[in-house]
Amino acid sequence: MNIILLGPPGAGKGTQAQRLVEERGMVQLSTGDMLRAAKTSGTEMGKKVAAIMDAGQLVTDEIVIGLIAEQLEKGSEGGFIFDGFPRTLGQADALDALLAEKGQKLDAVVQLEVDDETLVKRIVNRAAEAVAAGKEARADDNEESVKIRLMEYYKKTSPLIGYYYAKADLKTVDGLQSMDEVAAGIAEALA
Ligand code: AMP
């Protein structure tokens, strides 16, 4: 089963993806995690995307499609969870083509719905919690970058909701519920 977790920054995609990995043996493909890893290890690509990511803007389709293509090559028995990808219509088309090449398809697109005020609060809290735990907060988890990330989401990613509604099996789960309730909602959506 291949699924997309769709939603704005701070909707809980990463948290829920991890649960699906543990519970169903699926493989999480988070382009945000892959890009952060490239940034930390200082690869050419990492250096190229660092400032764009820190500002909260989207990196080019070409870069993220390349990252996903590489991971799809490895295959996954339990299927893939796409977390934070696709974020543009171009990426959505590319994903379709990449899956079709492998004789695969998308089985579900689960949208996590959370209001904007909660998103901003959650992200700013996430940064404060990281610092309190003695860890480094994400460079883009500050109020200024969050606003730009939300703007990018509305301009470039939110059209995917209509796209997948028309094309595939779009399910909506209320992301304001507790983590367990959201997980239960996702399980129901995938049943
Ligand atoms: P995330 O961890 O998903 O919030 O992603 C962090 C940042 O990585 C985003 O704000 C973008 O700069 C970049 N990024 C992650 N995934 C994508 C994507 N699919 N397309 C473009 N940029 C992305």
Residues whose N, C-alpha, C, O or C-beta is under 5 A from the ligand:
A	BS01	AMP	P9 T31 G32 D33 L35 I52 M53 G56 Q57 L58 V59 V64 G84 F85 P86 R87
